[in-house]
Amino acid sequence: ENISDFSLNITDCTQVVVPEEVFFTVAAAGILENLLILIAVARNKNLHLPMYFFICSLAISDMLGSLYKTLENIFIILCKMGYLTRHGDFEQKLDDAMDSMFILSLLGSIFSLLAIAADRYITIFYALRYHNIMTLRRALVILAIIWTFCAGSSIAIALFSYEAATVIPFTILFPLMMFFILCLYVHMFLLARSHAKKIASLPTSTVHHRTNMKGAITLTIFLGVFLCCWAPFVLHILLARFCPHNPYCACYMSIFHVNGTLIMCNAIINPMIFAFRSPELRSTFKKMFYCSR
């Protein structure tokens, strides 16, 4: 936003603005949908499993992303109306707090996806020992470590966001973690068939394997949606930091509001995938909406 006026002077690209009504509607839908996921898991004791706790972690990250973009848009509107100044001390602290929330949302989503991928990997290839390896207590410890690290990193990155030494590791982390998760999925699918043959002699092994592969496919969809929704905004951060005066970079940054809306669309799409592909969640949602036992 600070460089938008300058960008328009060095590029012929017109800044694309998402209507505020659409923006707030998408944000509210994302927050409500992920809140439903949290309520469903909390109410159904059958969902008190490591996998669903990791999904709740992803839902919290999505809610933070939608909340961040909502607060940022409100902040910009108040600045344009003259109620806030762009360079005041209070406004600077508020901006740092929102930046910290954005980074927390991004890091939380990345590490939650990584935890979900690792959980699916253990489920498929160590099915007989899964409940000994991934206990509920270990899952909670993993989540505590993840959110402690993400919270500390978000505060540090927000405070030192103007230093290249801080921005570079943060931007490298995104493609690095995505590449690692992608390799994990590729390895998972390549070995799935051979592993299925080894457990084919066990009772209900075919049904169990199909269930696990369905979970792996669902998580692959999550990863693809996450990349499509977050990668454009991360690219915007890189371009704004390293080539803000380049006409081509400024042209890409003219769709800033569209990239921000994509982040909130991710918060809407993920719960839909959960509800569509999880019979247990679908059943829980029906009970919640129809108030039946």
Secondary structure by P-SEA (a helix, b strand, c coil): ccaaaaaaaacccccccccaaaaaaaaaaaaaaaaaaaaaaaaccccccaaaaaaaaaaaaaaaaaaaaaaaaaaaaaaaacccccccaaaaaaaaaaaaaaaaaaaaaaaaaaaaaaaaaaaacccccccccccaaaaaaaaaaaaaaaaaaaaaaaaacccaaaaaaaaaaaaaaaaaaaaaaaaaaaaaaaaaaaaccccaaaaaaaaaaaaaaaaaaaaaaaaaccaaaaaaaaaaccccccaaaaaaacaaaaaaaaaaaaaaaaaaaaaaccaaaaaaaaaaaaccc
